[in-house]
Amino acid sequence: MQEMTKFDELISRTNSIYVLKRVGESPGIGQREIIDGDGRNSKLRRLNEFVEAGLIIERTLSAGRTLKQYYLSEKGERFLKMYLEFEEGEGIRTGIHSLGDKDSFGADA
């Protein structure tokens, strides 16, 4: 339960969804591209928090200089997919039906 509360708090913070979307749209993206523009400090904090929470994977490469690349983890991909479906009005899919469909008895879900 405490882990879910921490997750809820993290997702509700400034630039949380922006950072997840940015990494999801551009796997292997660098830190500079993620935090560019307004809100650099909050974007960097969210990025680090998502790495710590296991939603984003950080890979460090050394090719003359250290370069960090970011990818969504499997958990991050699942969360972002559900979030985008919900945002687009598709509802959340369940094993039985999706929101807005008829349930097994023919009533509105």
Secondary structure, DSSP 8 states (H G I E B T S, - for coil): -HHHHHHHHHHHSTTHHHHHHHHHHSTTEEHHHHH-STTHHHHHHHHHHHHHHTSEEEEEEESSSEEEEEEE-HHHHHHHHHHHHHHTT---B-SS-BTTSB-TTSSB-
